[in-house]
Amino acid sequence: MRIMNNAVLVIGGTAPSFESIKNDIDSSYICAADSGFDTCLAWNLVPDLVVGDMDSVVHADRLSSSKEVLRFPRDKDYTDTELGINILYERGYNQITIIGGGGGRIDHIFALLYLFYRTSNTPFQWITDKERIVLVKHSVICKVPCHSLVSVFPDPRGASNMQSTGLKWPLNDIQFAPGYFGISNYALDDTVSITTNQTPVIVVLPIEAVLLEYKT
């Protein structure tokens, strides 16, 4: 599925194989945040933009190969990932896929997760080395391997009046109280759909999932 105004933000941490995400990167504007630049090099990609304090970049001598580099001080109010997202939004890219960020420090994992709960400048999806994590504001239809795991994490305030197809335990009319979630559901078929009711939800899918239709 082609996403309009799409950009990819490659970040540090464990990344998926290039083969598993090449369709997500195809024709996208590519930004690397700090050591995400090294991941791009491993994929034989030259990012359009590199942002960050560059304190974790291994191949700093090759930064000049990128089309644009924006350096920031190490002591700052935003993480390198946040800087990348904010700059991409400022440049008109409103569908941002984060790639990488697997493993590593748990506070960094929480920081990435909390980006989805913001009211503006939120990423569209986050692809780790194993999962595809999608912010569903209205609805999504996706193709997944049959019997693969599908987990749903509502906004911390809770969620209600959702609808779904293709799941063993349907979300239809479930009332998620604040702090509750639906983990380890799974697909009965190779197509799953989820529709929200104004309150966004985060859906964790296998990395092999393909988004067939997505509505904001």
Buried (B, 14 or more C-beta within 10 A) or exposed (E): EEBEEBBBBBBBBEBBEBEBBEEBBEEBBBBBBBBBBBBBBEBEBBBBBBBBBBEBBEEEEEBEBBEEBEEBEEEEEEBBBBBBBBBBBEEEBBBBBBBBBBEEEEEBBEBBBEBBBEEEBBBBBBBBBEBBBBBBBEBBBBBBEEEBBBBBBBBEEBBBBBBBBBBEBBBEEBEBEEEEBBEEBBBBEBBBBBBBEEBBBBBBBBBEBBBEEBEE
